């Protein structure tokens, strides 16, 4: 009984589509931190990189701030 349940869970996991990200989580986090920076230079870099990420992945909710 348990083996059948685990097999069913495994089958469903294999059928689920993988989420494709435009950038690594670390890069997204760094860009967000640069956008929030009080340093004008870092903020400008963050805004520029955020625009690049928005163009790569327009549907990502992560890139709506800044």
N, C-alpha and C positions, 0 to 999 in steps of 0.2 A: 504494500500500500504506500509506504513512504517513498520507495524508489519511483513509483509512478508519479507521485506528487512532485518530487525533485526533477524528474524528467520533463514534466509539463512546465515547470518554472523555467528550466533551462531552455526549452524550446521557445517559450515566449520571449525570453531575454534575447535570444539569437535573432528573433524576428523583429525586435524593436529597432527602428532606425537610430543610428548614432547621431548625436548632435554635432554639427560641424561648426567650429568656431573660426573666426577670422584671425584671431590673435591668441596668444597664450594668456592664461589667466594672470600671470605675473606682469605681462606687458600692459594689459588692461588696467591692472591695479596701479602700476607706475604712472600711466598716463592720467588716471584720475587724481593721483596725488600731486602730479605736476600742475594740473588744472586748478587745484585747490591751494597751491602754494602762494605765499605772500611775495615771493621773489618774482619780479616782473619777467626776468629772463626765463625762469622755469615755467611760469604760467604761459608765456607765449609759446614755448616748445610744446607744452601740454595741449594747448588749443590747436596748434598745427597738427600734432599727431592724432588728436581726436577727430579732426576733420578727415584725415586719411582713413582712419578706422571706420568712420561713418560711411565713406564712399565704398569701402570694401564690403561692409556688412550693414546696409541701411535698415534692416529689420531688428538689429540687436538693441534691446532696451538699455543695455549698459552704457551705450554711447550717447544718450540723450542729455546728459548733464554737462556742465562746464560753461 
